[in-house]
């Protein structure tokens, strides 16, 4: 028996399919019970409920004497009241009989068995991997973005996965045309659940059709106003709530995402038109000043109403609402030119929502018109979306350059983000031309973005334009720190990117975290770049275990959205994390992927990462075996972050291969470009390389150069670099038979590599310690303080301890009777000396110090 479509049959309607069998088994019942059962199953308007319950129980119990009986109840949360009570009555009185009841119910809804002592099994939906396999088996041509949309809407329900994908056209499945919103339910879902939606009262269906127009649900306030416009009240949703279709107090939403598809697909054309009108009027009433007033939407054609609503939403930064409205305006329009303009405007909204795959599909619908603004818009959208979804260096450079034209565009002007992408392209290809083009375009703007200019300069020439970049960051972040200015998430992402490229990791992490926190769900253009930046910062800070935990989920998201370049950036950072820890087995496939992508799509930056990872993996095997690596490591341009980070190892690799002239040339190039003054991390790298060269030559000033490098290490932010210096310094001291100094340096290196999980270098330090007679403590010992790091004052240590306990600057200031600005100043100065860049690392840093202050 099933609860579906039974309430319309009346009391005990769910038992109707079993009527013949139950009545045949009731022959031996007392007349009172048999009569009650027969009248109930015949649809009597006033059945004897208690006698019917008892009759059902005796029928099942007597049948069980001849053999086990299984009663299956599907959708029991939808049973009519009489049937539900009968099932509960029978279930509670079956112990001791050979009768079992197997019932299915939805989550988060009241069912007849609430309060009963029964065995419950929770059935979860298919996970993303299995859902993807099911869809691939059904439709091999399904585009990644389409697959992601179907999986998201189905929420693991196999029937929904098949039905939603079956309902799409071939062009929609391969991503050639945009997906309808909401997705069509399809015949399988409609056949299984469509009757439930169609059986609801008309006012309920009207409100469900309206609710289906929004993906995240509607507030009860908005829904109440919209219900009034539909001539009903919010209580019209009660039947849908009782059926388990919707829920929510402040925000009403469907209990299952695919119910949204069913609500819209089962609505009549008239109900859809009423829902559209109510939705647009509601938006225009809220944004009347931006959209010309709510009255303007009444009495207009559907496409004109949507267009007015979309303009009002866009003026208020409600990109998602504007996207839906312009897409629907285009779908409903009859004028080809108007439809193209609607699709183009919707495509710009899709870009702002961080959906480049949808933006590309919408822009394809807008092609063919000769209107200049439309052509500029399509060019801009396809260039920007293509950079993320179909990266090819030469093609992307040409399209992004062409997109940076002057003149009006439709929808939202995204040429500033295209300029940033063009500058980023220059860094990926190691060519200054694209960034120079972006800078020229910015210079021609009436009011160019200072944050964007700073980011473009950091891509063009971070070393030569260092002063300008630092000045730009100071001008932008000063007001932010003082709380007198508020940059949007995109500007914060540009600034964070600039800080990363000049090795200001603490500032970059702060700005990245702020950008991710401040970004609204409506505006996600920056999200993938900010997320990739966050992962790169984690790699630099030695938080490799976190990288391994975070990146797989981000990679799945990138695959769902079709963000190929973003996905490769994440793979490259995960590859580095594995390489630093000597995890050759896990790194192998990633290394091949990154190398292949770098070669196929002309990205020397990713090639540089792959080369450095290969070198680290080769060296990790060599140091574990007690030997030296002879793997080559080609140098990159000083403008490349990865090339600068690998600078010491380019020198080390050249010396290991007997190419002393090449090592000296690298050192001379670093001096020529003034890299020692570029950043604290480069100061350490340059001095470390000098010490390695001096040790190779056997010079008398080697010890002095190592001490200078150790002094620079106190302000450096990359812990792995500090550990490598301590290891090299300790090994050199051992060769000089300065055992006390060697033990101190080697012990610090060992403890630091242990904390980082850099097993090969930890083992190398352990072997060197054994050679100088050190018996290592057991696992879990606390690392010693950095021998080259200056002590913290008692006042600084007190502030650090309080911050590590989670106290805010204001709380610390209140306890110490100082100003919050003083607290912030102390922490700003202490973080680099501890080798950290955020408060969450304070506990670890204090353990590393071991209170040896």
N, C-alpha and C positions, 0 to 999 in steps of 0.2 A: 504494500500500500504506500501511497505518497501523499504528502501534504499539498502538492501542487494542484491548483485549480479546483480545490475541494470546497472552499468556503462558499462558493456560489451554489453548491448542491444542497446546502442546509446541514442540519445536525447529522452527525455520523456519516457525512458524505465521503470521508476517506475510506470507509469500509465497503463502499459500493462495489469496487472490483472483486471483493471477496465474498459478496452476498450469497451466491449460489452455493459455494463450498461451505460457508458457515451454516447456512440453513440446512444443508444436508447432514451436517454433523450434529445439529440441534434436535434431531428426532427424539432422542431419549431424554430430553430435558423436561422438567415440570411444565405444565401448561402455562403458568404465569410467566416463566422466564422465556419460553419459546415464543409466546405471543408478543412479549415486549421486544424481543430481538427482531421478530419479523416486521413489526410496525416501525421500528427504528430504521431498519435497512430499506424499508419501502419509502422513507422520507416523511414519516409522520411529523406534523408540525409541532406536536407536544408529546414526545416519546417519554416513556417511563425510564429515566436515565439510570437510576440505581439498579433496577431489574435488568436493564440491558448490559450494564457492566458485569453483573454477576453471571449472566448468560454467556457472555464472551469468555469469561474466565473458565467456566465449566466446560464449554466447548473445546477450548484449547487443552485443558487438563485431561479431558477424556480422550482426545485425539492423541495426546502424548503417551497414553497407556499402550497404544499399538505401535508407537515408534516416535523418535525424537521429532519435535516440531520447531521450526525456525520462523519467526515472524519478523519480516524486514519492513522497516518504516523509513522511507526516504523523505527528506525535507520536513522533519517532524515539527520544526518551528513554524511551519505554515499550516499545520492541521487546524481544522475548525475546532471550536472549543469543546464540543461534545466528544469528538474523536480523540482529542488530546487527553481529556480526562479519562476516557475509557482505556487508552494505552497506559496511562500512569496507574490506574486501578489494577489492571491486569499485571503489570510489571511488578508492583509491590506485593502481589499475592501469588507469585509463581515459584518461590523457593521450595525445593523438594519435589518439583515436577521436572519432566524432561522437555521443558519449553524454554527456548532462548529468544530474546528480543534483540535484534540488531538495528539500531536507529542511527540515522545521519542527521546532523543539525549544523547550522552555521555558527561561527564564532560570534561572540559579543551580542547575542540575542537571547531572549528568554525562551526556553523550550520546556516541554512537559516534564522533563526529568530533573529540573532544578530542585535540589534538596533531596533527591533519591540517592540511595547508596548503590551506585552502579559503577562498573568499570568504564573508564573513559580513555579513548585513544585519540590523540590529536594528529590529524593528517595535515602535513604541511604541503605546500605547492612544490613544483619542480624548481630546483635552484637554477641560476642563470645558465650554467653550463649545460644541464640536461634540457632546459627549455630551448637553448640554442640548437642543440642536436636534433630535437624534435622538429623545429622549424626548418632546419637545413634538409632533413629527410623529406619534408613536405614540399618545400619550395627552395630548390638549390640556387635560384637566381636572386634571392632576397638580399638587398643591400644592407650593409652594417647598420646604417642609421634607421632603416625601416625595421630591421630585426630588433633593435633596441626599443623602438616605439611599441612594437607589438608585445615584447616581453614585459615592458613596464606596465602596459595596460592590462595584460592577462594576469599578472601577479602569480605566475606559476600554475595557473589553472590549465590543464591540458586541453580541455574542450575550447576554452577561450583562445588559446594559442592557435589552434587549428582554424577556428571560425573567423577570428579577426584577420588572419593572413589570407584565408580563402576569399574573403570579401573584397580584397584589393585587386585593382587592375594590374596587368603585367607592367605597365609603365610606372605605376606606383610602387610595385614590388622592387623594381631595379633602381629606384631612386630618381628616375627621370622626371617625374612630376611630383608635386608636393602631396603629402598625405592629407586626407580630409580630417577635420577636427570637429567633433570627436571621430574616431575610427568607426566605420560601419560595423554593426554587430556580426553580420554574416548568418547564413542559414542554420548552422549548428546551434549557436547560442539562441537564435530567435525561436527555433523549434523547441528548445529545452526550457527557456525562461520567458520568451516573448509573451506567452499567454498570461503570465503573472502580471506583467506591466500593463497589458491591455485590459485586464480585469479590474484595474484600479479606477476610482471615480475620475471623471474628466478634469476637475480642478486639481487633483493630485497629479495627473499626467502633465497638465500644463506647467505646474511648478517643477516637476522632474525634468521636463524639456528645457526649462530655463536654467536649472542647476547644471544641466549637461553642457551648457555653453562655457562653463568655467572649469578649469582643471583642478584648482585647489579648493573648490567649494565656495560658498557665499556666507557672509556674516548674517546672523538672524535679523539684524537691522536692515541690511540691504534686501534680504529676502522678503521681509515684511512689506517694505515699500514696493517691491516688484509685484508681490501678491496683490496689493491694492490696485496696481495698474492692470492686473489681470482679472480684477473683479472678484477676488477671493481673499482668504486670510491664511495666516501661517498654519492654522490647525488643519488645513487641507493636506498637509504632509503626514498627518497621523497615520493613515493607512499604510503609507510607504515605510514609516518607521516601525510599525507593528510587524510588517512583512520582512524587516531586516534589510531594507534596501538603502536607507539613509540613517545617519546618526549625527549627533553634535548638539551642543548647547549654544556656544557663542558662534561657532562656525559649523554650518551644515554641509556635509559631504556624503558621497556615496560610500557604502561600506566596502564595496569592491569597485576597483577602477573600471572594470568592463561593464558594470551596471550603467556607467555614463553612456557607453556606446548603445546599450539596449534602450535606455530612456529616450535617446534622441532618435534611434532607428525606428522604434515602435510608435513615435509621435506622428500624428497626422500632419500633412503640409500646413494646414491652418494653425495647428498648435505650435509648429515651429515658427511660423510667421509671428504669432502672438508673443512667443518667447523672445524672438529677435527684437521686436519693438520694445518690449519691456526692458530688455537688457540695455539697449542703446539709450532709451529714455532715462534709465537709472544712472548711466554714466554721464550723460549730458547734464542731468540735474546736479550731479556732484561737481562737475567741472564746467559749470555754465559759463564762467568768465573766460575759460580757455576755448570753449567750443561753440559759443554763440547762443547758449541757452537751451533748456530742455524742450521748450515749445517748438524749436526749429525742426526737431526730429519727427514730430507728430504730423501725420498726413503726407509724409514724403515717401518716395520710393524706397524699397529696402536697401539698395546699394548706396543711395545718397545718404540715408540715415547712418549706415555703417561708416561711410566716409567721414561724416561729421563727427561721429563718436571717436573714430581712430585719430583724427586731428586733435581732438580735445585730450585724449589719453596721452598722445605723444607729447603734447605741450606740457603735461604734468609729469613726464618721465615714466609713465605706465606702459613700458614697452610691450609687455606680454599682451595686455588688453588691446593695444594698438595693432599688434601683429594679427591677432584673431579677427579684429574688426576689418582691417584692410584685406585680409585674405577672403573673408566672407563677402566683402563688397565686390571684390574681383570675381568670386564665384557666382554672385547673383547678378552681376552686370550684363548688359546686352551689347554695349558699345565696345568693340575690340580695343580701341585706344584707351578707353577708361579702364578696362580690365587689365591691360598691360601696366598702366600707372599704378593700379591697386596692388598687383603682384610685386612690382618693383619696390613700392613703399613698404609692403609687408616684408620683403627680403631684407631691407635695412633694419627693420625691427628684429628679425630673426638673428641678425648679426649682434645687435645689442643684447639679445637674450642668450648669447653664447651658443647658438645653434647654426654653425656654418653649413652643415649639410642641408638643412631645410632652406637656408638662405640661397644656396646654389640652386636647389630645385625650384624655388619660387622665381628666381631671376630668369631661369630658362623659359618660364611661362610668359615673361615680359619681353622677349626678344622679337625683333621684326619691325618695331615702330621706329620712326625717324626723328621723333621729338628730341632735341638736344639734351634736355634735362633727364629724360628717360634713358637715353644712351649713356650719359655720364653715370647715372645711378646703377645701371646694369654692369657697367665696366667696373665701378668701385666695388660692388658686392661680389662679383665673380673673382676679382683680383684678391680681395681680402679673404673670402671663403676658400679659394683655391690654395692660398698659402698654408692653411691649416689642414685641408683635406686632400690635396693633390700636389704636394710640394715637388717642384722641379726648378732648380735654381734659375736657369736662363728664362724659362717661361714665366716664372713668378716675378722676376725682375722686370721683364717687359710689361706685364699686366699691371703691376703695382705702379710703375712709372707712368703708364698711360692713365691710371686712375687718378693721379694727382694733377688733375686739371682744374682750371678755374671756372666758376659758374655754378648755378644752382643745381642741387640734386633733390630728388623726391624723398619723402620720409625723413629719416635721420641721417645727418651728414657724418659718415664714418671715415672720412679721409684722414683725420688725424691718426686713427689707429692704423690705417694703411701706411702712413708715413713711418710709424714706429715699426711696422712689419718690414718695410723696405730697409730701414736701418739695421734691423735684426738680421735680415738676409745678408747684408754686408759682412756682419760678424761670422755668420755661418760659412760664407764662401771665402773669407779672408780677403775681401776686396773693399776698398774704401768708396768706390763709386756710388753704390746704392745709398749709403748714409749721407754722402755729399748731396745727392739728389733730394733726399728728404729734408736736409738742412736748407737747401735752396728754396724748396717749396714753403717751408716754414717762414723763411725770411720774407716771402712775398705776401704773407697773410696780414690782414689789417691788425689783428690782435693775436699774435702767435702764443701758444702755450709755453710758459717758461719751463714747466716740468717736462714736457715733450722735448723741448730744445736740449735740456740737460741730458736726457736719455739718448738722444741722437748723437750728441757730442761724445758721449761715453762709448758709443759704437764706432764712431768715426775714428777717434784717436784718443783713447783714455790716457795715454802717457803724455803726449804732447799738449793736450788740452786739459790737463789735470787741474790746473788752477781755476779755469772756468767752470769745470764740473763741480769742484768743491764749493765754489762760490754759489753756483746754482742750487746745490743741495742745501747749503746754509740758509740761503734766502727763502727757500721753500719750507724747510723743516723748522726754522726758528719760530715763525708764527704758529706752526702746528703744535710745537712743544709748549708754547705760551698759552695755547687755547684760544687764540684770536683769529684763527683761520681754519677752514675745514675743506681739505681737498677731497675730490671724489675718488672712488676706488681705482679708476683708470690712472689718474694722475699719481696716486700713491704707488701703483705698480710701476709706472715709468721711473719714478724716483728710486724705488727699491732696486730696479734693474741697473740704474746708473751707479748706485752705491755698491752693488755687487761687482760691477766692472772696474771699480777703483779699489777693491779689496776692503771696503768699509763694511765688514760683515755684520757688526752689531747694529749699525744703522739700517742696513738692508733687511735684516731679520725683523727689526721693529716695524719698518714700513710695510714689509710683506704681510706680517701678521695683521697689521691695521687694515691693509687693503682687503684681505680675506674676511676680516671681521666686519668691515664697514660696507662691503659690497651688498647691495640689495638683491633679493631673488630675481628682481626684474632686470638687473644689469649684470650680465655675466661675461661680457666681452673679455675682460681681463683675467677671468678665473683660471684658465688653463696655464697661461704664462706665469701667473702668481704662484700657482701650485707647483709648477716645475721649478720655479725659483726657490720656493720653500724647501723642496727636496735637495736641490744643489747646496743650499745653506746647511742642511742637516749632514750632508756628506762632508762638507768642509769642516764642520764642527766635530766630526768623528762620531756622530750619532748613527752609526751604521746599522745597528739592530733596529732602530726606529725606521730607517729607510727600508729595510727588508720587510717590515710589517706594513708600511703605508703604501709602498709603490704598487703591489699587485692589485689592490682595489682601484687605484688611480688608472692603472693600465686597462682594467676592464671597462672603466668609464670612458677612457679614450677610444677604445675599440667600439663601444656602443655608439658614440657620437661620430665615429669616422675621423677622429683627429690623429692622422698618421704622424705628422711631425711632432706633436706633443707626446705621442706614445714613444717615439724613438728617443726623445729627450729624456723621458723617464727611464727607459731601458739603459741609456748611457750612464745615468747616475747610479742606477742599481748595479751596473757592471763595475763602476768604480768602487762601490761599497764592497762588493765581493772581492775585487782585486786587492784592496787595502787589507782585507782579512785573509787573503791567501786562499780563497774558496774557488779553486780552479775548476772543480766539477760543475758548480752552479754557474760559473762565469762563462763557460765554453760556448754555449748556444747564444748567449747575449752578445759575446764578442763577435761571433760570426754575423749576427743580425745587424749590429751597429756598423761593422766594417762594410757589409754588403750595401747598406742604406747609404753610407757616406760616399761610396763609389758610384752607386747607381744614380744618385740625385745631386751629386756635386756639392758635398758639404765637408770641406776640409776640417772644419771645427769638430765634427763628429769623428772624422778620421784621426784627428789629434787625440781625442779621448780614447779611441780604440787602441792607438799605438801606446799611449801611456799605460792603459790597463794591461796590455800584453807585456809591456816591460815589467810592470809590478808583479804580474803572475810569474814571469820567468825568474825574476829576482827572488820572489818568495820561495820558489823551489830551490834556488841556489843557496839562499841563506839557511834554509832548513837543512840542506845537505852539507853546510859548512863551507861552501865555496863562494865564488863571486860570479855575478851575472855578466854575460857578454852579449846580452840582447841589445840591439840598436834602439835608439830613441831619437828620431829626427826632431830638430828644434822647430818651433813655430814662431809666428810673428809676435812681437811683444804686446801687440794690441789684444791678443787672444788670452782670455782668462786661464784656459787650460794650459797653454804654452808657458805662461808665467809660473803657474803652479808647479809645472814639471821641470822648471829651470834647473834646480839642483841635480835632478836625475839625468838631465841631458849632459851635464858636466860629468857626473859619475859614470854614465854609460860610455862616454867617450874615453875616459881614463881607463875603464875596465877593458876596452877593446884596443888599448895602446895608441889611441888617436889623441895624443896630448895637444897637438896643434889645434884640433877642433875644440877641445875643452877650453883652451886659452882664448880662442876666437869667441866662444860663447861668453866668457867672462868679460872680454873687451867690449862686446856688444852691450852687455848689461851696464857697464860703466858709461858707454857712449850715450845710452838713453837715460842715464840717471835713475836706474831702477832702485837703487838703494834708498833713495828718497821718495819713492813712489808710495810705499805703504809699509806698515810694520811687518807684514808677512814677507814682502819683497826684501826688506832690510835683513831679515833673518836668512832668506834664501841666498842673497848675494854674499853675505859674510860666510855662510856655510860653504858655499862653492869656493870662496877664496881659501878657506881653511883646508878643504880637500885638495886643492891644487898645491898649496904649500906643503901638506903632508906627503903628497906624491913626489914633490921635488926634494923633500928632506930639508926644508928651510928652517932656520933658527927661530923665525917668528911664528911658527905654526901654533905653538901654545897660546901666544897672544891673540892670534886670529880666531882660534876656537873660543877663547874667553870673550872676545868681542861678539861672536855669534851667539854665545850663551846669554850675553847681556841683551841682545836684540830679541832673543826668544821670550823674554819676560813680557813683551808687549804683543807678541804674535798670537794670532787667533786660531791657527790650525794645529791641533794637538799632535797629529801624526808627524808634522814637520819638526816639532820640538823633540819628539821621541827619536826621530832619525838623527837629529843633531847630537843628542845625548849619547846615542849608541856609537856614532862615529867618533865623538870626543873620547868616550870611555875606551874604545879600542885603541885609539892613538895613545892615550895615557898608559895603557897596559904595555904597549910596545916600548914606551919610554921608561917602563918600570916604575911609574908613579902610581903605586897600587892603591893608595888611599883615595886619590882623586878618581882613579878608574872605577873603584867600587861604588863611589857616590853617583857618578854619571850612569854607570851600567844599571845600578839598582833603580834609579829614577826611570830609565828607559824601559826596564823590565816591567815595572809597576804600571807605567803609562800604557804600554802595549797590551798588558793584561786587561786593563780597564776598557781599552778600545776593542778588544777581541782580535787584535792583529797577531794571530798565532805564529806565523813564521818569524816575525821580528821579535816576538816575545821569546821564542825558543832560541833565537840567535843571542839575545841578551842573556838568557839563562846559561847558555854554553860559555859565554865570555865571563860571566860571574863565577862559574865553577873554576874557570882557568885562573882566577885571581883569589881563589880560596874562600868564596862566599857560600855558606850553606843557606839555601833559601828556605823561608818559612813555608808553612803549608798553605793550601788554597784559602782565599778569603782574607789574606793579610792586607792591611791598609797601606796604600802607596805612600812613599815619603815625599816631602816637599821638593819642589823643583830647586836644585842647588843653585841655579842661576837666577832665581826669581827673588825680588826684594821682599822683605817682610811687610806684613800688614801691621799698621799701628793698632793699639788696643781699641781705639775709637772706631776705626774702620772694621775691625773684626766684629765688634759688637753690632754695628749696622748690618754687616753681611749675615751674621747669625739670625738677626731679627727678620731680615728679608727672606732668608731661607725657610723660616717658619711660616711664611705666607703673609706677613704683615705688609700693609701698603705703606707708601712713602709718608702719607699723612699720619698713620698710626705710629710709625717709627718716630716721626718728628714730635708727636705729642708726648711720647714716653721719654725722649731725650732732650726735650725743651729746645729744639732747633727747628728751622723751617723745612718744609718738604723739598724746597729747591736745593737746600744743603744736602739733604739725604740723596736726592737724585744725582747731585754732583759727585758725592763720594762713590756711589755705585758706578757711575759712568767711568770714573778713574780706576776703580778696582777691577771691573770686569775684564779689561784687556790683560791686567797683571795676573788674573786667575786663569786666563786663557778660555774664557767663556763669553757668551754673547746674549744670555737671557737668564732670568731669575730661576727658571726651572733647573738650571745646571748648578745652582749654588750648593745644593746638598752634596753633589758629586765633587765639586771643587773643594769643599771643606774636608771631605774624606781624604781627598788627595793631599791636602795640606797636612792632615793629621794633627792639626793645631800646633804645628811647628812654626809659630809666627814670631 
